Amino acid sequence: MYVSMKGMLKRANEGNYAVMAINCFNIETTRAVIAAAQSMRAPVIINIVQEHMVNHCDSNLIAPVVKKLAERASVEVALNFDHGEETGLLKKALTDGYTSVMVDASRYDLEGNIKMTREIVKFAEAFDASVEGEIGCMGASEGDQYTDDDMKTDPEEALKFARETGVDALAISFGSSHGNYPEGYVPEFDFEILKKIKEKTKMPLVLHGGSGSGDENIKKCVKYGINKINVGCDFMNANTESIKRQLQENPDINYWVMMHQAEIDSQELVKKYIRLSGSEGKSL
């Protein structure tokens, strides 16, 4: 089923669980994620980050692929433009068939963020698409700058942002960072910020940078109000590790065989996160 995030996140909010949003960029990664969700009867979100959409697979090309795979599945599948920073690209993604977009205007001040996000929320109404906004700032990619107190979301600003934009979901910053953490490093989350924002907004909240956060942190995030968990690096790493292992075992392996096996192997990582999120069996 090809749907927006609205219904699945509303039910997740009411049922105190989270829906997994996995970063994909082609048919193989998308098919692996949907297959994993299908096997566990879980709703799922296919995230396409702006860099991948611009440099690898544009919205007009990838949206029909994801839509066809979603229609073949009996679980809910949303296609979300992740970290859309340009108004033109956000609107094009919706026009091309995305069911959801995430507006990343966190580089602006609060009023600028609200203005850009509100514009996309209004535009998305014609498509009955969902919109995610971001308040606060995540750490930079690949561990070169982790979230500090200045980057964390202010609960009062979160409430103002939610009220004035009308977003369906709100990404907040409370200790996570994009990219791969150093080996053995586990981020420290500020769960008091999460609790306060949930209490004030009572809306679906989003954790960005879920990769490498640790099982216990993920479980606590869900317990205290996170309803969408973004994972990119862990899924990409699972694909890479599968390819490395296969090449080590058979350096002359056929490319198609190798890619097909990576697609199968990477599903286990998605299933693990579905279990942690509590979304198993939650699809309509």
Beta strands, then each sheet from edge to edge (+ up, - down):
strand 1: 19-23
strand 2: 44-49
strand 3: 77-84
strand 4: 100-103
strand 5: 130-135
strand 6: 169-172
strand 7: 205-207
strand 8: 226-231
sheet 1: 1+ 2+ 3+ 4+ 5+ 6+ 7+ 8+ 1+
end
